[in-house]
């Protein structure tokens, strides 16, 4: 069973061998480290850049406009904010040129809390990302989705943000969610594609024969079926919401948990169908609650489904604080936790118009 970081690495290998990836660039993505999360170990097109996020994004844009197909990694999303103007330019390239110039680049970066990264390694980026028109934006919650969404990102003719929840990097595939072609033995896979400790100068990966698996953008996945409350989420919160839904079944509350997988385009049709069935909806994510992407979804819910709601649509998101604290208690208070998700679903279920 592959972990998410192994799935990303296998997708990048497929990308450089079969799908035209020409450069994988970023801080420490090349030998010997292969990225701080090891997502780029053993990849032949990976090379190290200076510690310069603007340089990384600018170089990727130049390569893309010159006909190459680069993947730029920002080591942590906390450090991408000084590139916002460049990201806006990349997103607007096709539109501003009336379709004459495409910008086929992927910007991948780890996001979110859950690893006790404190001030400079715990940010979310999804709200800011969705404020940048022209980008497709994906956030996987499983290794298989990470693999399939990365392949779709690679072949897209315009820029894609691949936001990887850092707390899920070592989470393994669930039964039935395997990547086709991966070894059934996770230790065997590790021997094949994980670089050894120590001297790696002579090490070469032995890649499994994994196929092209394109997960389309804008197709959400129903993780738990239910009739009482719709829960819409993505990234690390998918697992927490699914476990919360499992807890509430003993109380007769069945929550339908939707993993968006992509934020733009968003699968509004799946959300709408579910809300029309349950008449109640909770949006959950880690981003700070002010100008949150969930607020946009609530606005659309009210605009289109107001007369079908039996309770006000609700957002459960991160606290509006400058940083996520280092202490576990501070981190827990900064982003949604399972107990809070359970309580929010329970309150929605019991609300009567």
PyMOL commands that set and color helices and strands:
alter all, ss='L'
color gray80, all
select helices_A, chain A and resi 4-18+53-65+77-79+81-96+118-120+126-129+143-155+166-168+186-193+237-251+268-278+293-308+328-334+338-350
alter helices_A, ss='H'
color red, helices_A
select strands_A, chain A and resi 23-26+46-48+70-74+106-111+136-138+160-165+221-224+229-233+255-259+262-264+281-288+314-318
alter strands_A, ss='S'
color yellow, strands_A
deselect
rebuild
show_as cartoon
